Structures are given as C-alpha cells and as structure tokens.
Amino acid sequence: MNDKSVPLALLLAFLFGPLGLMYASLAGGVFLVLVAAAGVVPTLGFVLVFVWPASMVWAVVAASAKHRAYVTH
C-alpha cells in the first residue's frame, strides 16, 4: 500500500474536485465524476456545489485511512 499525504489530497481535491480525489481514491473519484457528469445538465451545474465539497471530504478521509494503514504496517 502506498502512503498518501492528507494535505496534498485536500489541495488536489480543492483545486480539481473529483479529479483531484483520484489521488486518494480512484474509485471515489470516478464515482463523483460520474455523479457530476450525470447531474450537471439537469441541475444547470448546481450539482457541483455538493460534489466539490464531497470530493474534498472524501479525499481527506481516504488519504487519512491510507496513511494510517501505511504507518501501522
């Protein structure tokens, strides 16, 4: 398992949203990209108000878990 930096994960998710989340969680990033892509037209982009912060939180949680697992092993 690779170590993940929590500050870097947060920065990437802040700057790039779900694409930045892929640093910490590839599956999470792909999922939120699909949610954003499916919801951007029907909601006129309003879905990004939820997807962007969700990707930031998800990135921090995923990077923390991976870092904790890396340190304990």
Phi, psi and omega per residue, in radians:
M1 nan 2.410 3.125
N2 -1.544 2.508 3.061
D3 -1.286 2.509 3.113
K4 -2.156 2.378 3.117
S5 -1.499 2.152 -3.140
V6 -1.153 -0.804 3.112
P7 -1.086 -0.665 3.119
L8 -1.178 -0.700 3.106
A9 -1.065 -0.753 3.120
L10 -1.135 -0.766 3.141
L11 -1.082 -0.804 -3.137
L12 -1.117 -0.716 3.112
A13 -1.202 -0.609 3.092
F14 -1.125 -0.770 -3.082
L15 -1.351 -0.684 -2.980
F16 -2.086 0.041 3.101
G17 1.110 -2.300 -3.098
P18 -1.080 -0.503 3.096
L19 -1.172 -0.656 3.077
G20 -1.223 -0.510 3.090
L21 -1.080 -0.473 -3.111
M22 -1.071 -0.353 3.039
Y23 -1.074 -0.750 -3.076
A24 -1.627 -0.595 -3.086
S25 -2.595 1.802 -3.131
L26 -1.083 -0.793 -3.134
A27 -1.117 -0.719 3.110
G28 -1.126 -0.707 3.114
G29 -1.124 -0.783 3.118
V30 -1.100 -0.745 3.138
F31 -1.049 -0.849 -3.101
L32 -1.250 -0.508 3.021
V33 -1.108 -0.753 3.119
L34 -1.144 -0.714 3.093
V35 -1.086 -0.785 3.138
A36 -1.132 -0.747 -3.125
A37 -1.132 -0.679 -3.131
A38 -1.284 -0.498 -3.032
G39 -1.775 -0.169 -3.023
V40 -1.194 -0.672 -3.127
V41 -1.319 -0.882 -3.122
P42 -1.089 -0.520 -3.107
T43 -1.778 0.125 -3.108
L44 0.977 0.649 3.103
G45 1.539 -0.108 -3.100
F46 -1.112 -0.437 3.137
V47 -1.044 -0.475 -3.136
L48 -1.153 -0.416 3.078
V49 -1.092 -0.494 3.117
F50 -1.683 -0.662 -3.070
V51 -1.203 -0.712 -3.082
W52 -1.091 -0.936 3.100
P53 -1.119 -0.608 3.111
A54 -1.089 -0.683 3.126
S55 -1.185 -0.587 3.103
M56 -1.172 -0.792 3.127
V57 -1.125 -0.796 -3.131
W58 -1.057 -0.707 -3.141
A59 -1.096 -0.768 3.139
V60 -1.132 -0.773 -3.132
V61 -1.124 -0.790 -3.115
A62 -1.166 -0.769 3.134
A63 -1.150 -0.674 3.094
S64 -1.087 -0.772 3.139
A65 -1.120 -0.737 3.141
K66 -1.207 -0.659 3.102
H67 -1.160 -0.761 3.124
R68 -1.065 -0.747 3.126
A69 -1.156 -0.645 3.136
Y70 -1.166 -0.719 -3.098
V71 -1.235 -0.638 -3.086
T72 -1.371 -0.228 3.140
H73 -1.833 nan nan
